[in-house]
Amino acid sequence: MHLKRIRDWILDCVFPVSCIACNAPKHTMTNPDGFVCSACLANISSHQWLFCPVCNTKLAGFAQCPTHRGPMRFLGVASSYQNNLLKHLIWRYKYEFCEPLARPLGAMLAEYFIKICKPYCDAHAPEWIITTIPLSHKRMRWRGFNQGALLAQEASQRVNIPYAPMLSRMHFRKPQMELATKTEREQNIRGAFAVRRDCAIQHKRIIIVDDIATSGATLVEASRILKLAGAKEIIGLVLARNSSA
């Protein structure tokens, strides 16, 4: 930890960073991670409801979508992908490998979860576990970290629900964002996951965390596999949903 602080101090001196939105410099209190200050992060409006993971319909309370009663009960979406700052932060985090953004984005996800989802979790038994979507080995080598896993771990610490990897990636598939239709995404992701041998899933209630959802096909397929393995209940949690893609 001491060596990490020295390394970070050297990097801050040689390559100083500032808030993406307002250029505020890195600061222990107001901009601890450097890339987005607390004030700008607070200006990203948070959703006050839950969604159907399939059709994106806003849900009343914690009821499932009357049209789509699949393996995932509901999807929590922290904010809108139409927010330009959030879209930029997700892009920097995911495609420009800006790993330090995991902390402020994870904090934002946890804040939404505590406000909107946790009342449901508290009312339905204590067996909740947070997990995430695994990356293929190829994707992991390219990015260097699993962006969903870091968000999940950050949220886990803040909401006091344990984190555990539960799925493994069976095959490298074409990235979902490169596919044009929902049907193509569903076919592409089918059979991509398997349950890890080192985890107990029977009767567990599981929260699957990811950075962004588009068609919802990846989250639904992961939920399907976990349900087949004996999970009692599954909900999803993402920063934003790009339903226009």
C-alpha positions as CSV (number, residue, x, y, z in Angstrom):
1,M,0.0,0.0,0.0
2,H,2.9,2.4,0.9
3,L,4.5,1.7,-2.5
4,K,1.2,2.3,-4.3
5,R,0.9,5.7,-2.6
6,I,4.4,6.6,-3.8
7,R,3.7,5.4,-7.3
8,D,0.4,7.4,-7.4
9,W,2.2,10.5,-6.1
10,I,4.8,10.2,-8.8
11,L,2.2,9.7,-11.5
12,D,0.2,12.7,-10.3
13,C,3.3,14.9,-10.5
14,V,4.3,13.7,-14.0
15,F,0.8,13.3,-15.5
16,P,-1.6,15.4,-13.4
17,V,-5.2,14.7,-13.9
18,S,-8.3,16.8,-13.5
19,C,-12.1,16.5,-13.5
20,I,-13.4,15.6,-17.0
21,A,-16.3,18.0,-16.6
22,C,-14.9,21.1,-14.9
23,N,-11.1,20.6,-14.8
24,A,-10.9,20.8,-11.0
25,P,-7.5,19.4,-10.0
26,K,-7.1,16.2,-8.0
27,H,-7.8,16.9,-4.3
28,T,-8.0,14.6,-1.3
29,M,-11.4,16.0,-0.3
30,T,-13.1,17.3,-3.5
31,N,-11.6,15.1,-6.2
32,P,-9.9,12.1,-4.6
33,D,-9.7,10.0,-7.8
34,G,-8.8,12.9,-10.1
35,F,-11.1,12.2,-13.1
36,V,-14.4,13.4,-11.7
37,C,-14.9,15.7,-8.8
38,S,-17.6,15.2,-6.1
39,A,-19.6,18.2,-7.2
40,C,-19.9,17.1,-10.9
41,L,-20.6,13.5,-9.9
42,A,-23.5,14.8,-7.6
43,N,-25.0,16.6,-10.6
44,I,-25.7,13.3,-12.5
45,S,-29.3,12.8,-11.8
46,S,-30.3,9.4,-10.3
47,H,-33.4,7.3,-11.4
48,Q,-36.1,6.8,-8.8
49,W,-37.5,3.6,-10.1
50,L,-36.7,0.1,-11.4
51,F,-37.0,-1.4,-14.9
52,C,-38.0,-4.5,-16.8
53,P,-34.7,-6.1,-18.0
54,V,-36.3,-7.1,-21.3
55,C,-38.6,-4.2,-22.5
56,N,-37.2,-1.4,-20.2
57,T,-40.7,-0.6,-18.9
58,K,-40.6,1.4,-15.6
59,L,-41.9,-0.8,-12.8
60,A,-44.3,0.1,-10.1
61,G,-42.6,-0.7,-6.8
62,F,-40.9,-4.1,-6.8
63,A,-43.4,-5.9,-9.1
64,Q,-42.2,-7.8,-12.0
65,C,-43.1,-6.8,-15.5
66,P,-46.5,-8.3,-16.3
67,T,-45.3,-9.1,-19.9
68,H,-41.8,-10.5,-19.2
69,R,-41.5,-12.8,-16.3
70,G,-38.1,-14.2,-16.9
71,P,-35.2,-15.3,-14.7
72,M,-34.4,-11.7,-13.5
73,R,-37.0,-10.1,-11.3
74,F,-36.1,-6.5,-12.2
75,L,-33.2,-4.3,-13.3
76,G,-31.9,-1.4,-11.3
77,V,-30.5,1.4,-13.6
78,A,-28.8,4.2,-11.7
79,S,-29.0,6.9,-14.2
80,S,-29.6,7.8,-17.9
81,Y,-27.1,7.1,-20.6
82,Q,-28.3,10.3,-22.2
83,N,-26.4,12.2,-19.6
84,N,-23.3,13.3,-21.4
85,L,-21.0,13.3,-18.4
86,L,-22.0,9.8,-17.4
87,K,-21.7,8.6,-20.9
88,H,-18.2,10.1,-21.1
89,L,-17.2,8.6,-17.7
90,I,-18.3,5.1,-18.8
91,W,-16.5,5.4,-22.1
92,R,-13.3,6.5,-20.4
93,Y,-13.6,3.8,-17.8
94,K,-14.4,1.0,-20.2
95,Y,-12.6,1.8,-23.4
96,E,-9.7,4.1,-22.4
97,F,-8.9,1.8,-19.4
98,C,-9.3,4.4,-16.8
99,E,-9.4,2.1,-13.8
100,P,-9.5,4.8,-11.0
101,L,-13.1,5.6,-12.2
102,A,-14.3,2.4,-10.6
103,R,-14.5,4.1,-7.2
104,P,-16.7,7.1,-8.0
105,L,-18.9,5.1,-10.4
106,G,-19.1,2.3,-7.9
107,A,-20.1,4.9,-5.3
108,M,-22.8,6.2,-7.6
109,L,-24.2,2.7,-8.2
110,A,-24.2,1.9,-4.4
111,E,-26.1,5.2,-3.6
112,Y,-28.8,4.3,-6.1
113,F,-29.0,0.7,-4.8
114,I,-29.4,1.8,-1.2
115,K,-32.1,4.2,-2.1
116,I,-34.1,2.1,-4.6
117,C,-33.2,-1.6,-4.3
118,K,-32.1,-2.2,-0.7
119,P,-35.5,-1.9,0.8
120,Y,-36.6,-4.9,-1.3
121,C,-33.4,-6.9,-0.4
122,D,-33.8,-6.2,3.3
123,A,-37.4,-7.4,3.2
124,H,-36.5,-10.7,1.4
125,A,-34.1,-12.6,3.5
126,P,-30.3,-12.1,4.1
127,E,-28.9,-14.5,1.6
128,W,-27.9,-11.9,-1.0
129,I,-24.6,-12.0,-2.9
130,I,-23.3,-9.6,-5.4
131,T,-21.6,-10.9,-8.6
132,T,-20.8,-9.8,-12.1
133,I,-20.5,-10.7,-15.7
134,P,-17.2,-12.5,-16.4
135,L,-14.9,-11.4,-19.3
136,S,-13.3,-13.7,-21.8
137,H,-9.6,-14.3,-21.4
138,K,-9.0,-12.3,-24.6
139,R,-11.1,-9.4,-23.4
140,M,-9.4,-9.4,-20.0
141,R,-5.9,-9.3,-21.5
142,W,-7.0,-6.4,-23.8
143,R,-8.5,-4.3,-21.0
144,G,-6.4,-5.4,-18.1
145,F,-9.3,-5.5,-15.7
146,N,-12.9,-6.5,-15.5
147,Q,-14.8,-3.2,-15.3
148,G,-18.0,-4.9,-14.0
149,A,-16.1,-6.8,-11.3
150,L,-14.5,-3.6,-10.0
151,L,-17.9,-1.8,-9.8
152,A,-19.4,-4.8,-8.1
153,Q,-16.6,-5.0,-5.5
154,E,-16.9,-1.2,-4.8
155,A,-20.6,-1.4,-4.4
156,S,-20.3,-4.5,-2.3
157,Q,-18.2,-2.7,0.3
158,R,-20.5,0.2,0.4
159,V,-23.8,-1.7,0.7
160,N,-22.4,-4.4,3.0
161,I,-23.4,-7.3,0.8
162,P,-20.7,-9.9,0.0
163,Y,-19.2,-10.2,-3.4
164,A,-18.3,-13.5,-5.1
165,P,-17.5,-14.4,-8.7
166,M,-20.1,-17.0,-9.7
167,L,-19.9,-17.4,-13.5
168,S,-17.1,-18.2,-15.9
169,R,-17.0,-17.4,-19.6
170,M,-17.2,-20.4,-21.9
171,H,-16.4,-18.8,-25.2
172,F,-15.2,-15.6,-26.7
173,R,-18.1,-14.0,-28.6
174,K,-18.4,-10.9,-30.7
175,P,-19.0,-7.9,-28.5
176,Q,-22.7,-7.3,-28.0
177,M,-22.4,-3.6,-28.9
178,E,-21.3,-4.5,-32.4
179,L,-24.6,-6.4,-33.1
180,A,-27.5,-4.4,-34.5
181,T,-30.6,-6.2,-33.2
182,K,-31.8,-7.7,-30.0
183,T,-32.3,-11.1,-31.7
184,E,-28.6,-11.1,-32.8
185,R,-27.5,-10.3,-29.2
186,E,-29.6,-13.0,-27.7
187,Q,-28.2,-15.6,-30.1
188,N,-24.7,-14.4,-29.7
189,I,-24.7,-14.7,-25.9
190,R,-26.6,-18.0,-25.6
191,G,-24.4,-20.6,-23.9
192,A,-21.6,-18.1,-23.2
193,F,-21.6,-18.7,-19.4
194,A,-21.3,-21.5,-16.9
195,V,-21.4,-21.7,-13.2
196,R,-18.1,-21.8,-11.4
197,R,-17.4,-25.0,-9.5
198,D,-16.1,-23.2,-6.4
199,C,-19.3,-21.4,-5.5
200,A,-22.5,-22.4,-3.8
201,I,-25.6,-21.1,-5.6
202,Q,-28.5,-23.2,-4.2
203,H,-31.1,-21.0,-2.6
204,K,-29.0,-17.8,-2.9
205,R,-30.4,-14.4,-3.9
206,I,-28.1,-12.8,-6.4
207,I,-27.4,-9.2,-7.6
208,I,-25.7,-9.1,-11.0
209,V,-23.7,-5.9,-11.5
210,D,-22.5,-4.6,-14.8
211,D,-21.5,-1.2,-16.2
212,I,-24.1,-0.8,-18.9
213,A,-27.1,-2.7,-20.4
214,T,-28.3,-2.4,-23.9
215,S,-30.8,-5.1,-24.9
216,G,-30.4,-6.8,-21.5
217,A,-29.6,-10.1,-23.3
218,T,-26.3,-10.6,-21.4
219,L,-27.8,-10.1,-18.0
220,V,-30.8,-12.2,-18.8
221,E,-28.6,-15.1,-20.1
222,A,-26.5,-14.9,-17.0
223,S,-29.6,-15.0,-14.8
224,R,-30.9,-18.0,-16.7
225,I,-27.7,-20.0,-16.0
226,L,-27.8,-19.0,-12.3
227,K,-31.5,-19.9,-12.0
228,L,-30.8,-23.3,-13.5
229,A,-28.0,-23.8,-10.9
230,G,-30.5,-23.2,-8.1
231,A,-30.5,-19.5,-7.4
232,K,-33.6,-18.4,-5.6
233,E,-33.9,-14.9,-7.0
234,I,-31.9,-12.6,-9.2
235,I,-31.9,-8.8,-9.8
236,G,-29.7,-6.8,-12.0
237,L,-27.9,-3.5,-11.3
238,V,-26.1,-1.2,-13.9
239,L,-25.0,2.3,-14.1
240,A,-27.0,3.1,-17.3
241,R,-28.9,1.5,-20.1
242,N,-28.3,2.4,-23.7
243,S,-31.6,1.3,-25.1
244,S,-31.2,3.2,-28.3
245,A,-28.5,0.8,-29.6
